[in-house]
Amino acid sequence: MPVTQVAAGDNLAPMDSWAPVDVPDLPGSGPQPMIWDTASGALALAAPGDTATLYACGITPYDATHIGHAATFLAWDLLVRAWRDAGKLVTYVQNVTDVDDPLLERASRDGEDWRDLAAREIALYRSDMTALRVLPPDRYIGAVESIPLIEEFSRTLADRGSLYEIGGDVDFSRAADPAFCSVSGLDAETMIVLAAENGGDPARPGKKDPVDPMVWLAARPGEPSWPSEFGPGRPGWHVECAAIATRYLGKTFDVQAGGRDLIFPHHEMSASHARVAIDGILDGTGEAAFARRYAHAGLVRLDGEKMSKSRGNLVFVSKLLAAGHDPMAVRLAIISHHYRSDWDWTGAALAGAVDRLAIWRAAVAASGAGGGGAGAGGSADGAGAGARAGGSADGAGYWANGAGERPDDGSAVLAALRRRLADDLDTPGMIAVVDEWAADALAGRAAGSGSLVRAAVDALLGIAL
């Protein structure tokens, strides 16, 4: 089968993000958000200063958008909302790996042009993100459009003596980076296992180190390739993100984000590429190149098994929406789990989110109209919305202000939501706050608070009531 040579300018057009989301203005501002940093193994300030920069690794466009995708990108949506609520100017970049082995394999299996498959899946992903009210990135960057940029970045790696050739392919030598493994902290044996499971070739003869990743893949029969100084071919995955992140966010940025399965090799390798290309420690700053923080979302399971393409056990956002489910219920079902936890998607969880959403909406209507008690669909028996919708009312109370009184303008709810969001995106805690408020509202104890609570839930949790 002949090599599919792609013209140098083919598919290099900039990619579009999706439509912006209207976020309500809230009085005041929230606290600076803290987030768990994988590299340091500690809770840390997500971004210092008045600005915040985020790079989130995006999809490879086939089988989009499943619940695992959605959970990951909802996490970073919450972080962006927290930053903006704290008054920060946020720059958010997300890539899409629109040429890679899994995409080409799927296109070949289905007898479809890989470009058509990628375009369709990217359009579906945009549609799903819009439906879930995910804030769009400021820049949505494709791998294909970035090939000249990636080649330039790779040339820098070559100039620094960190690349070597194996049978026409070009690998990166991890030995060129003294700080290698500073993101994951893994031992050599574990790295080799994970590299083999995630697209690496540790057993390939000629490698200087088993985990050395490929930077440039030489043209293969039947696969797309682009001309370059390394010969016709296409870029590796890790160098793609290193090149895009540092071009659009600078040599050092605040947060590199993705699913936990990206810690190694992807995030480790991307950071290593960047350190070598940018001389490791930036002159005069004392900061390491690339990300200051590494944030990772947990994995979503179905029937106890990780939800993944290879297992064929994916639940798709688009299919849930086509079946008539409210996208806000889908969003609520997902964020009822803390972003760092592993959890199981179930129909019961979605049904619970539908019930909870109905309770919250009834509470907004009741409180906005000056009360309503149980007659508005609520409960005045003390159990309230938290118990009926699976929430919690065992905390200190959203009204806890030392005076034992419950302000009814919604300001205490707003303050409590902000505190929990800033504490490593504690959405289960936020939901418990709203559950507790809803119980009060439906019992007639929160008259006049509905307008502010609705705006807060929209702005901070992304749930339109």
Stockholm file with secondary structure:
# STOCKHOLM 1.0

chainA/1-465         MPVTQVAAGDNLAPMDSWAPVDVPDLPGSGPQPMIWDTASGALALAAPGDTATLYACGITPYDATHIGHAATFLAWDLLVRAWRDAGKLVTYVQNVTDVDDPLLERASRDGEDWRDLAAREIALYRSDMTALRVLPPDRYIGAVESIPLIEEFSRTLADRGSLYEIGGDVDFSRAADPAFCSVSGLDAETMIVLAAENGGDPARPGKKDPVDPMVWLAARPGEPSWPSEFGPGRPGWHVECAAIATRYLGKTFDVQAGGRDLIFPHHEMSASHARVAIDGILDGTGEAAFARRYAHAGLVRLDGEKMSKSRGNLVFVSKLLAAGHDPMAVRLAIISHHYRSDWDWTGAALAGAVDRLAIWRAAVAASGAGGGGAGAGGSADGAGAGARAGGSADGAGYWANGAGERPDDGSAVLAALRRRLADDLDTPGMIAVVDEWAADALAGRAAGSGSLVRAAVDALLGIAL
#=GR chainA/1-465 SS CCBEECCTTTTCSCCCCCCCCCCCCCSSCCCCCEEEETTTTEEEESCCSSEEEEEECCCCSSSCCBHHHHHHHHHHHHHHHHHHHTTCEEEEEEEECCSSHHHHHHHHHHTCCHHHHHHHHHHHHHHHHHHTTCCCCSEEEETTTTHHHHHHHHHHHHHTTCEEEETTEEEECGGGCTTTTTTTCCCHHHHHHHHHHTTCCTTCTTCSSTTCCEEEEECCBTSEEBCCTTCSEEECHHHHHHHHHHHHHCSEEEEEEEEGGGIIIIIHHHHHHHHHHTTSBCTTTCCBSEEEEEEEECCEEETTEECCTTTTCCCBHHHHHHTTCCHHHHHHHHHTSCTTSCEECCHHHHHHHHHHHHHHHHHHHHHHTTCCGGGGTCCCSSCHHHHHTTCCCCSSCTTCSSSCCCCSSSHHHHHHHHHHHHBTCCHHHHHHHHHHHHHHHHTTCCTTCHHHHHHHIIIIICCCC
#=GC SS_cons         CCBEECCTTTTCSCCCCCCCCCCCCCSSCCCCCEEEETTTTEEEESCCSSEEEEEECCCCSSSCCBHHHHHHHHHHHHHHHHHHHTTCEEEEEEEECCSSHHHHHHHHHHTCCHHHHHHHHHHHHHHHHHHTTCCCCSEEEETTTTHHHHHHHHHHHHHTTCEEEETTEEEECGGGCTTTTTTTCCCHHHHHHHHHHTTCCTTCTTCSSTTCCEEEEECCBTSEEBCCTTCSEEECHHHHHHHHHHHHHCSEEEEEEEEGGGIIIIIHHHHHHHHHHTTSBCTTTCCBSEEEEEEEECCEEETTEECCTTTTCCCBHHHHHHTTCCHHHHHHHHHTSCTTSCEECCHHHHHHHHHHHHHHHHHHHHHHTTCCGGGGTCCCSSCHHHHHTTCCCCSSCTTCSSSCCCCSSSHHHHHHHHHHHHBTCCHHHHHHHHHHHHHHHHTTCCTTCHHHHHHHIIIIICCCC
//
